[in-house]
Structure formats: structure tokens, C-alpha cells
């Protein structure tokens, strides 16, 4: 008997070894079937019965079945689940606990149990929880899906659901850190220059509380300007290794969400002791730098100081005054400085446009919320002259920091951005060649050559070309070693101007102070730290996007189905249709291909080229301006659906 079982097992293994197999990721659909997408771009049909054994996002090995030209797969071995930890909503099924994952492509109702430490906690229908998959039918000895509820995120009727759920989804902290109330100013062996009589000023948003930069500027007799940049100094209160420092290291950044900030440092530091409030003396780390009349950077020096902000200014008021609008006017001690800073900004912008690179102006969108978190209005915040004045001041100050660290330390926390990763440079080169733009490989990988190419491409003013080329480009990452920032067109870039909000800036502050004291630099930041900073920045941006998407759906629900028309820009095209951004408020909506024409077969989507044809004629492409009407606002998926208005 045992021998027969062994032979049967061996026979099954031989059949298994000789069966064609493919590996890929499961993509579910609303209709019950799905697809397995391989790394090399192949797609295989997964029938509904087989989909009951997997979840969207699972990476599996599957048996390939061929019936003539028809191919399908049967998931057989789980390599990695896509739903290890997830947000879900509670459901009571016949008196038994279950959860429904909060994911647009997952409709499975999964049986659940409660983590032992949560026993006694009441869970109501619709409550939001963090769940974990503990059993999977493709795992050995598991016959079905089963989950464990690890955390209650929010009750179903909690008005803070969008914020709490989003932060929990990305495993971000829900509250500001609490690290005590006693914050003495430490003796660091630094000589602090007394700048309290210098008329520094801040320019921020109306509601900003964590003000970390102040400026003072004078015009030089020989032409150009001397700019003094004073930056809040939290490392004067928080020693390396202190509990608040370790917590800041973990958080890495302050999380800015509509209507809520989750600070990196305790609020007493971020919003009070370190914030450069008007008429309050503050310890700062400062840089005095010269900018020549043509906008080029001259000499600079870093030093520790004590300063006092003489004026708290607001972006729009400053812009209005400089543009001869409105009734507000600054004090005399500041008025001349604002005009000088405007002149420096124009000169510096001109220099960067010629010798580096300048970002295209895009508006920001601010949410005006009531106390319950409902949107009263969405305000368009253009990058006006006052915003550009602060931006240029911070860019030049950070360029000085990068130079100082590269020369005197050899390491730090640098923002490194290479336009094209090595593996994508060839693809980008081939794409440009297909557009009759012949470039050498060095034009994509060498900073100076890239700047020339970028200026030439921008002179074309071709939104489609710009959007397509971005598909090949890499992202900014944190590095302990100096490296070029292709986006800014600078050989190195290291921020130190936001230490209240960014842990990497605190690291750079401590390195600058060692240079000032003539001390030997510590070992460079570990790869673990730089990767953590890069990842936390990514998570913060995703959290901000997710909360905004939720609020957009609530705000625009009344417009869905009314026929109201919105101007929009096409920002992405995929196999199912196109994604657009509404110009009036910044919301994004998806336009499915079936809503572009009554006959879906007449709509041809080329997602690789970013073009859509209807009845054989090109109708849409990336970067186009279009007009759309909203048809649905789906809060369960936080998504807007639209149709072409024309």
C-alpha cells in the first residue's frame, strides 16, 4: 500500500514537472474572472472558479492550459500574497465575523478572527480595521482564506475616517509624537552670532505654524545681493540618540494632509520653540550668501546665530503688494527687502533657466475644510512671485549646503535624481529616435548634456512628448553620497532648510555644526537610513493623495450625473481608458473606453504610445486638453468616473 502511494506521488510529480507553467501576478476584474500578467508582459486568462483560490495582487505559479489558440491558467503555487496586511471593513455573516478588504479590485468576503489582545472589543458592521491574511488556499495544509483582525482603525461613524484609514493603510503614525515638555537649549560649543537687530522676515501660508526659514537681504554696491537665510535649529534642543530624535528618525518627515498635520517632532518643538515666530528670539543655523547681478552664486558662509523675526508675512499679501494690488503694505524695514528679493529671484530664475533647469509652474490646490472635515471650497494656489521668492532662496541655500558637505565632509543626506536609470536610458533613446530626435546616450546620462537636451525639448512645447518621456524617467532618492539632481540641473543638492519637517535636514544640520566646530565627521549615513527616508517620503505622498481622493469624491458627488462640464488634462492612458485631471480643482477622474463611444470595438487604445483612436481617427493623446462630465463618484473606491463632454 505504501509503495503504491509512493508510486502515485512520483507519477503526479512527473506529470507536474512536464506540465507547462507560467509565473506572474493576478489581476482581478469585477466580472469574476481575472488575468495572470507575467514579468515579460504576457497576459493569461484565469477563469472564475480558479479565481476563488487567489486574490488580486498574488504572485503565483500557474499551470498553463491550451485549447487551440485559447490559453488559460490554473493557479497552483503561491509565491507571495499581495494582501499580507490590509485595511478592511467588518461584516457580520450569519453571526460570524468576516472582513471585506478595502481594495477596488478585491470583492472577497474573508472569514476572520480577532487578535487575542483585542478580545472584548466590540466590532460593528462597517467598522474599519487592519487585518492580516493567515491562511491561503494555495498554501500547503490551508484549504480556505482566513484572516486575523489586528487593529481597530475607526468606528463606522467616525468623521475622521478618511484620515485615520489612510494613515493606517500606509502604516503611518496617527498622532504627533509625545516626548515630554522639558526642552532646555543645549550647550553645543558653538559661538552664536547675535542677529536679533537684523530685520529678518518670514513668508508662509496664512495657517502655517511650523515656520522654519527667515530671510534678510541687502543690495550690494558692486551689484547683486547678499542674502541671509536663517533656519530653525531643532538640533539645539534634540540631541542625537534622544527619544525625540529616534522617533523623528523613524517618522522621517512631517505628514501634511488636508486639514491635519502629523508632525515629525513633538508639537511643542515644531510649532513653538523652534518655529520662527514674529518678535521671538530663536537659535538658528544660518547661511550668508552672495548672488551676483546675473544670478550666479558667489561666496557663502555658514554659522550659528540667534535671531528674531521682525515680520510674519503671507504669500498672497506679499504678491499682491509687489503686483500693486490690494491695500496691505509692509513696514519700511521690510518693503525694500521684498523688492530686492524679487529682483534676486528674477535674476536667479534667469540664471537657472540658462545654466540649470526650471520647473514648469503648476498650481497647488488647497482644501478649505469645516470642523467636521467637509470641504467648503477648493482654492487654486498659483505659484506667484512671493512663492517663487522663497523657492529660489531655498534652492540656492540648499545648493550651498551640498557644496559645503561635498567639500568638507564628503557625505551627508543628498537628494539625487538621475533623469534616466541605466536600464531605461536605451528605451528613452529609442523613443526619441522614433520621434525623429536623434540623441547620443550621453545626452540622457550626463548632466550637462541632459540640460541642453531638456531645454531643446521644452522649446517644442509638446505636452504629449513631455508626458511620454516621463514614463522612462526615474525618481528622486536620498543618498549619503553627493550626486547630480537632473530635475534641478544641479551637480548636487542637499536640503537643510526644513529641519522641523525632515529628518535628513536634521542630519545635515549636525554635519554642518561639526564643520563649524572643526570636528571630525561621523561615519556616513547607512543605506538603511537613506532607503528609509526615500520610502517614507513615498508613503507620505501616497497618503496625501489618498486623503485628497477621498475628499474629492465627497465634494464632487453632487456634480456626478448632472451634466456639468469640467476642463481637464489627460495625464495617463491605459488599456481601459484614460485618466484626466480637472483644471478647476485638481481632482483626477477615469474615463473608461466604453464611455468614449457606444461601440467599444471602435475605440482603439494604444497605452504604450499614449494615444486613443475612435473609428480609425486619433481622438485623444497624453497631454491633451479635454472637457469631461462626471458620471459617478464612488466613495467605496474613492474614484471619479467621467465621460467626454464633446
C-alpha positions in Angstrom: 0.0 0.0 0.0 2.7 2.4 1.0 4.6 1.5 -2.2 1.6 2.2 -4.3 1.1 5.7 -2.7 4.8 6.5 -3.3 4.4 5.5 -6.9 1.3 7.6 -7.2 3.0 10.6 -5.7 6.0 10.1 -8.0 3.7 9.9 -11.0 1.9 13.1 -10.0 5.3 14.9 -9.6 6.3 13.7 -13.1 3.1 15.0 -14.6 3.6 18.2 -12.7 7.2 18.6 -13.9 6.2 18.0 -17.5 3.2 20.4 -17.5 3.8 23.9 -19.0 3.8 26.5 -16.2 3.9 30.3 -16.1 4.6 32.8 -13.2 3.0 36.1 -12.8 0.7 38.4 -10.8 -3.0 38.0 -10.5 -5.2 40.9 -11.8 -8.9 40.6 -10.8 -11.9 42.0 -12.6 -15.3 43.0 -11.4 -16.9 40.1 -13.5 -15.3 37.3 -11.5 -12.6 36.3 -13.9 -9.1 37.6 -13.9 -5.7 37.6 -15.7 -2.2 36.4 -14.8 0.3 39.0 -16.0 3.9 37.8 -16.4 7.0 39.9 -16.0 7.6 39.9 -19.7 4.2 41.4 -20.5 2.2 38.3 -21.4 -1.3 38.0 -20.1 -3.3 34.8 -19.5 -7.0 34.3 -18.7 -7.9 33.0 -15.3 -11.5 31.5 -15.2 -13.9 32.4 -12.3 -13.5 29.0 -10.5 -9.8 29.4 -10.4 -10.0 33.0 -9.2 -11.7 31.8 -6.0 -8.3 30.4 -5.0 -6.4 33.7 -5.3 -6.6 37.4 -4.5 -5.8 40.4 -6.6 -2.0 41.0 -6.4 -1.0 37.5 -5.6 2.2 36.3 -7.3 1.7 32.7 -8.3 3.0 29.9 -10.4 0.2 28.5 -12.6 -0.5 25.6 -14.9 -0.9 26.6 -18.5 -3.8 25.1 -20.4 -4.0 25.4 -24.2 -7.1 24.6 -26.3 -6.1 25.6 -29.8 -5.4 29.3 -29.8 -7.2 29.8 -26.5 -4.9 29.8 -23.4 -5.9 29.9 -19.7 -4.1 29.2 -16.5 -4.8 27.5 -13.2 -3.0 29.0 -10.2 -1.1 26.2 -8.5 1.6 27.5 -6.2 1.6 30.7 -4.1 4.9 32.6 -4.3 3.8 35.8 -2.5 0.4 37.1 -1.5 -0.5 40.7 -2.4 -2.7 41.1 0.7 -0.5 40.2 3.7 -1.5 43.3 5.7 -4.5 45.3 4.6 -7.3 47.6 5.5 -10.8 46.1 5.6 -14.4 46.7 6.8 -16.1 44.4 9.2 -19.1 42.3 8.1 -21.2 40.0 10.3 -22.2 37.0 8.2 -24.8 34.8 10.0 -23.4 35.9 13.3 -19.9 35.1 12.3 -17.1 37.7 11.9 -15.8 38.5 8.4 -13.9 41.3 6.6 -14.0 42.8 3.2 -10.7 44.1 2.0 -10.8 47.8 1.1 -9.4 47.4 -2.4 -11.1 48.4 -5.7 -10.2 45.0 -7.2 -11.0 42.7 -4.3 -14.6 41.7 -3.6 -13.8 38.6 -1.5 -15.6 38.3 1.9 -13.0 36.7 4.2 -13.6 34.8 7.4 -11.9 36.5 10.4 -10.9 36.1 14.0 -9.9 38.7 16.5 -6.4 39.1 17.8 -6.2 37.9 21.3 -5.3 41.3 22.7 -8.5 42.8 21.2 -10.8 40.2 22.7 -13.7 42.1 24.4 -13.6 44.9 21.8 -16.9 45.3 20.0 -16.9 45.4 16.2 -19.9 46.8 14.4 -20.9 46.4 10.7 -18.8 48.7 8.6 -16.0 49.4 11.2 -12.6 49.9 9.7 -9.8 47.5 10.8 -6.3 46.4 10.0 -6.4 42.7 9.1 -3.8 40.1 8.2 -4.1 37.1 6.0 -3.1 34.0 8.0 -4.4 31.2 5.6 -4.4 31.0 1.9 -5.9 28.0 -0.2 -2.7 27.7 -2.2 -0.6 27.3 0.9 0.2 23.7 2.0 -2.4 22.4 4.5 -4.6 25.5 4.1 -8.0 24.9 2.5 -9.5 28.4 2.5 -8.8 32.1 3.1 -8.7 33.1 6.8 -7.8 36.5 8.4 -7.0 38.0 11.7 -8.1 41.4 12.9 -5.1 43.1 14.4 -6.3 46.6 15.0 -9.5 48.7 15.1 -8.7 51.8 13.0 -12.1 53.7 13.2 -15.7 53.1 14.0 -18.0 53.3 11.1 -19.5 56.7 12.2 -16.1 58.4 13.0 -15.9 61.7 11.0 -12.1 61.3 10.8 -12.3 58.0 8.8 -10.6 59.4 5.7 -7.5 60.4 7.7 -7.3 57.5 10.1 -7.9 54.9 7.4 -5.4 56.4 5.0 -2.6 56.7 7.7 -3.3 53.1 8.8 -3.2 51.9 5.2 0.3 53.2 4.8 1.4 52.2 8.3 2.0 55.9 9.2 1.6 57.3 12.7 -1.9 58.6 13.6 -0.8 61.3 16.1 2.0 63.7 16.7 4.8 62.4 18.9 4.8 63.0 22.7 8.3 63.2 24.1 7.9 65.3 27.2 7.7 69.1 27.9 11.2 70.0 29.2 13.4 71.2 26.3 16.5 73.1 27.5 18.7 74.7 24.9 21.9 72.6 24.9 25.4 74.0 25.0 27.0 72.7 21.8 30.3 74.5 21.8 29.1 76.9 19.1 29.5 80.7 19.1 26.2 82.1 18.1 26.3 85.5 16.4 23.7 88.0 17.6 21.4 88.8 14.7 18.4 90.0 16.7 18.7 93.5 15.3 18.7 92.4 11.7 15.3 92.8 10.2 14.6 89.1 9.3 11.1 88.2 8.0 9.2 85.1 7.2 6.8 84.4 4.3 4.4 81.5 4.7 0.8 80.4 4.3 -1.9 82.0 6.3 -2.3 78.9 8.6 1.4 77.8 8.8 2.6 77.2 12.3 5.9 75.4 11.8 7.9 78.3 10.3 11.5 77.1 9.7 13.0 79.8 7.5 13.5 83.5 7.7 15.3 85.8 5.3 17.1 89.1 5.2 18.6 90.7 2.1 20.8 93.7 1.2 21.7 95.1 -2.2 25.5 95.2 -2.8 27.1 98.4 -4.1 29.0 96.5 -6.8 25.8 94.9 -8.0 24.0 91.8 -6.8 22.7 90.9 -3.4 23.7 89.4 0.0 21.1 87.1 1.2 21.0 85.8 4.8 19.0 82.6 5.4 18.2 81.7 9.0 16.9 78.2 9.6 15.2 76.9 12.7 17.6 74.8 14.9 15.8 71.8 16.4 19.2 70.0 17.0 19.9 72.7 19.6 17.2 71.1 21.7 17.2 67.5 20.5 20.4 65.6 21.0 21.3 62.7 18.7 20.0 59.5 20.3 17.4 61.3 22.4 13.9 59.6 22.4 12.6 62.5 20.3 15.5 62.1 17.8 14.9 58.4 17.5 11.2 59.0 16.9 11.9 61.7 14.3 14.3 59.3 12.6 11.5 56.7 12.4 8.9 59.1 11.1 11.4 60.8 8.8 9.0 63.6 7.7 6.0 65.6 8.9 2.9 64.3 7.1 0.9 67.1 5.6 -2.7 66.1 4.9 -5.7 68.3 4.1 -6.9 69.6 7.5 -4.4 67.6 9.5 -0.6 67.5 10.0 1.2 64.7 11.9 4.4 66.3 12.9 7.8 64.6 12.9 8.9 66.4 16.1 6.8 67.0 19.2 4.4 69.9 18.6 6.0 71.9 21.3 9.2 72.0 19.3 7.7 72.0 15.8 5.1 74.7 16.3 6.5 76.7 19.2 10.1 76.6 20.4 11.7 76.0 17.0 9.2 77.9 14.9 10.4 81.3 13.9 7.5 83.3 15.3 7.4 87.1 15.0 9.1 89.0 17.8 10.5 85.8 19.4 14.3 85.2 19.8 15.3 81.8 18.3 18.5 79.9 17.9 19.2 79.3 14.2 21.7 77.8 11.8 22.3 80.5 9.2 23.9 80.9 5.8 25.0 84.3 4.3 25.5 84.0 0.6 26.2 86.4 -2.3 24.2 86.3 -5.5 25.7 88.2 -8.4 23.7 90.5 -10.7 23.5 87.8 -13.3 22.0 85.4 -10.8 25.2 83.3 -10.4 26.2 82.2 -6.9 29.2 83.9 -5.2 30.8 83.2 -1.8 28.8 81.8 1.2 29.4 81.1 4.8 27.5 79.0 7.4 27.3 80.0 11.1 25.2 79.6 14.2 23.2 82.6 15.4 20.4 84.0 17.5 17.8 85.9 15.5 14.4 87.5 15.8 11.8 87.6 13.1 10.6 91.2 12.6 7.6 90.4 10.4 5.4 87.4 9.7 4.3 87.8 6.1 1.8 85.8 4.0 2.4 84.7 0.4 -0.7 86.3 -1.2 -0.3 89.6 0.5 3.3 90.0 -0.5 2.5 89.0 -4.1 -0.4 91.5 -4.2 1.8 94.3 -2.9 4.6 93.6 -5.4 1.9 93.5 -8.2 0.3 96.7 -7.0 -2.9 95.0 -5.8 -4.8 95.2 -2.6 -4.5 97.6 0.4 -1.8 95.8 2.5 1.7 97.2 2.7 4.7 96.0 4.7 6.7 98.1 7.1 9.5 100.2 5.7 12.2 97.9 7.2 10.8 95.1 5.1 9.5 96.8 2.0 12.9 97.5 0.4 14.0 93.9 1.2 11.0 92.4 -0.6 11.7 94.4 -3.7 15.4 93.3 -3.6 14.3 89.7 -3.0 12.0 89.9 -6.0 14.9 91.2 -8.2 17.2 88.5 -6.9 14.5 85.9 -7.7 14.2 87.1 -11.3 17.9 87.1 -11.8 18.4 83.7 -10.2 15.5 82.2 -12.2 17.1 83.6 -15.4 20.4 82.1 -14.5 18.9 78.7 -13.7 16.9 78.7 -16.9 20.2 79.3 -18.8 22.6 77.2 -16.8 20.5 74.7 -14.8 16.8 73.8 -15.2 13.5 75.4 -14.0 10.3 73.6 -13.2 7.2 74.5 -15.1 4.7 76.4 -13.0 1.8 74.2 -11.9 -0.9 75.4 -9.4 -1.4 73.8 -6.0 -4.9 73.1 -4.7 -5.8 73.9 -1.0 -8.8 72.4 0.7 -10.9 74.7 2.9 -12.5 72.3 5.4 -15.0 72.8 8.2 -14.6 71.4 11.7 -16.2 68.1 10.6 -13.8 67.6 7.7 -16.2 68.6 5.0 -14.9 70.6 2.0 -16.3 74.1 1.9 -14.2 75.1 -1.1 -11.1 74.1 -3.1 -8.8 77.0 -3.7 -6.3 77.3 -6.5 -2.9 78.4 -5.3 -0.8 79.7 -8.1 2.9 79.9 -7.8 3.1 83.7 -7.6 6.1 85.9 -7.1 6.2 85.5 -3.3 6.2 81.7 -3.6 9.0 81.9 -6.2 11.0 84.2 -3.9 11.0 81.7 -1.1 11.6 78.8 -3.5 14.6 80.4 -5.2 16.1 81.4 -1.8 15.8 77.8 -0.5 17.2 76.3 -3.7 20.3 78.5 -3.6 20.7 77.9 0.2 20.5 74.1 -0.4 23.0 74.3 -3.2 25.4 75.9 -0.8 24.8 73.1 1.7 25.5 70.5 -0.9 28.8 72.2 -1.8 29.8 72.5 1.8 29.1 68.9 2.7 30.8 67.6 -0.5 33.9 69.6 0.1 34.3 69.4 3.9 32.6 66.2 4.9 32.3 64.0 1.9 28.9 62.8 2.7 25.5 63.8 4.1 21.9 63.4 3.0 21.7 64.4 -0.6 18.7 64.4 -3.0 19.9 62.6 -6.0 17.9 62.4 -9.2 19.1 60.9 -12.4 16.8 61.6 -15.3 17.0 58.0 -16.7 18.0 54.8 -14.9 20.6 52.9 -16.9 18.1 50.2 -17.9 15.7 52.9 -19.2 18.1 55.1 -21.0 18.3 52.9 -24.1 14.5 52.8 -24.2 14.3 56.6 -23.9 16.9 56.9 -26.6 14.9 54.7 -29.0 11.7 56.5 -28.2 13.2 59.9 -29.0 14.6 58.4 -32.3 11.1 57.3 -33.2 10.1 61.0 -32.9 13.0 62.0 -35.2 15.0 63.2 -32.3 18.5 61.7 -32.6 20.5 61.9 -29.3 23.6 60.2 -28.0 23.4 58.1 -24.9 25.4 60.7 -23.0 22.6 63.3 -23.5 20.5 61.1 -21.2 23.1 60.3 -18.6 25.5 63.2 -18.5 24.1 66.3 -16.5 25.4 69.0 -18.9 24.3 67.2 -22.0 20.9 66.4 -20.5 20.4 70.1 -19.6 20.9 71.0 -23.3 18.5 68.3 -24.4 15.9 69.3 -21.8 15.9 72.9 -22.9 15.6 71.9 -26.6 12.6 69.6 -25.8 10.9 72.2 -23.7 11.2 74.7 -26.6 8.9 72.4 -28.6 6.1 72.9 -26.1 4.9 69.4 -26.9 2.8 68.1 -24.0 2.5 64.6 -25.4 6.2 64.3 -25.9 6.9 65.6 -22.4 4.4 63.1 -20.9 5.7 60.2 -22.8 9.3 60.9 -21.9 8.4 61.0 -18.2 7.4 57.3 -18.5 11.1 56.5 -18.8 12.4 58.7 -16.0 13.4 57.8 -12.5 12.6 59.2 -9.1 14.5 61.3 -6.6 16.1 59.3 -3.9 18.1 60.0 -0.8 21.8 59.2 -0.9 24.7 59.5 1.6 27.0 60.4 -1.3 26.8 63.6 -3.5 25.2 63.0 -6.8 23.6 65.1 -9.6 20.0 66.3 -9.4 18.9 66.2 -13.0 15.5 67.7 -12.3 17.0 70.9 -11.0 20.0 70.7 -13.3 22.5 71.0 -10.4 25.6 68.9 -9.7 24.5 68.2 -6.1 21.6 69.1 -3.9 21.3 68.7 -0.1 18.4 70.2 1.9 18.9 71.7 5.3 16.2 74.4 5.2 13.3 72.3 6.7 14.7 70.5 9.8 11.4 70.8 11.7 9.8 68.7 8.9 12.6 66.5 7.5 14.9 64.2 9.5 17.5 64.3 6.7 17.8 68.0 7.2 18.5 67.4 10.9 21.3 65.1 9.9 22.8 67.7 7.7 22.5 70.3 10.4 24.6 68.2 12.7 27.2 67.7 10.0 27.3 71.5 9.3 27.8 72.1 13.0 30.8 69.7 13.1 32.4 71.6 10.2 31.8 74.9 12.1 33.5 73.4 15.2 36.3 71.8 13.3 35.3 68.3 14.5 35.8 65.1 12.6 32.7 64.0 10.8 31.0 60.8 11.9 30.5 57.8 9.5 28.2 58.4 6.6 24.5 57.6 6.9 23.7 54.0 6.4 22.0 52.7 3.3 19.2 51.6 5.6 18.6 55.2 6.7 18.7 56.7 3.2 16.3 54.0 1.9 14.0 54.6 4.8 13.9 58.3 4.1 13.1 57.6 0.4 10.4 55.1 1.3 8.8 57.3 4.0 8.6 60.2 1.6 6.9 58.0 -1.0 4.4 56.8 1.7 3.7 60.4 2.8 2.9 61.5 -0.8 0.6 58.5 -1.3 -1.2 59.2 1.9 -1.7 62.9 0.9 -3.0 61.7 -2.5 -5.4 59.1 -0.9 -7.0 61.6 1.5 -7.4 64.1 -1.3 -9.1 61.5 -3.5 -11.5 60.6 -0.7 -12.4 64.3 -0.1 -12.7 64.9 -3.9 -15.3 62.1 -4.2 -17.4 63.6 -1.4 -17.0 67.1 -2.7 -17.9 66.3 -6.3 -20.7 63.7 -5.7 -23.4 66.4 -6.3 -21.9 67.0 -9.8 -22.0 63.4 -10.8 -24.7 62.7 -13.4 -25.7 66.4 -13.7 -24.0 67.0 -17.0 -21.8 69.7 -15.5 -18.7 70.1 -17.7 -15.1 70.4 -16.5 -12.0 71.4 -18.3 -9.3 68.7 -17.9 -5.9 67.5 -19.0 -5.1 63.9 -20.0 -2.4 62.6 -17.6 -2.4 58.9 -18.3 -3.7 56.4 -20.8 -4.0 52.6 -20.1 -5.8 49.7 -21.7 -9.1 50.5 -20.1 -9.3 54.2 -21.0 -7.7 57.5 -19.8 -7.1 59.4 -16.6 -7.7 63.1 -16.5 -7.0 65.9 -14.0 -9.8 68.5 -13.6 -8.3 72.0 -14.0 -10.7 73.8 -11.6 -9.8 71.7 -8.5 -7.1 69.2 -9.2 -9.2 66.1 -8.9 -8.5 63.1 -11.1 -11.1 61.0 -12.9 -11.1 58.0 -15.1 -12.8 57.9 -18.5 -13.5 54.3 -19.5 -13.2 53.4 -23.1 -16.9 52.2 -23.3 -17.9 55.8 -22.4 -16.0 57.2 -25.4 -18.2 55.5 -28.0 -21.3 53.4 -27.9 -19.4 50.6 -29.8 -16.4 49.6 -27.7 -14.8 47.9 -30.7 -14.4 51.2 -32.4 -12.2 52.5 -29.6 -8.5 51.5 -30.0 -6.3 52.4 -27.0 -2.6 52.4 -27.5 -1.3 52.6 -23.9 2.3 52.3 -24.9 2.1 55.3 -27.3 -0.4 57.2 -25.1 -3.0 57.6 -27.9 -6.6 56.7 -28.4 -8.3 56.3 -31.8 -12.1 56.3 -32.4 -13.4 55.0 -35.7 -9.9 55.0 -37.1 -9.1 58.6 -36.2 -6.9 59.8 -33.4 -9.1 61.5 -30.9 -7.1 61.7 -27.7 -3.4 61.7 -26.6 -1.4 62.3 -23.4 -1.2 66.0 -22.5 -4.4 67.0 -24.5 -6.9 69.4 -23.0 -10.3 67.9 -22.9 -13.8 68.6 -21.5 -15.5 65.9 -19.4 -18.7 65.4 -17.4 -18.7 63.3 -14.2 -20.9 60.2 -14.3 -20.1 58.6 -11.0 -18.5 59.4 -7.6 -17.7 56.1 -5.9 -16.8 56.6 -2.3 -16.1 52.9 -1.7 -13.2 53.1 -4.1 -12.5 56.8 -3.8 -12.7 57.2 -7.5 -14.4 59.5 -10.0 -15.7 58.3 -13.4 -16.2 60.7 -16.3 -17.2 60.7 -19.9 -16.1 63.0 -22.7 -18.4 66.1 -22.8 -17.9 66.7 -26.6 
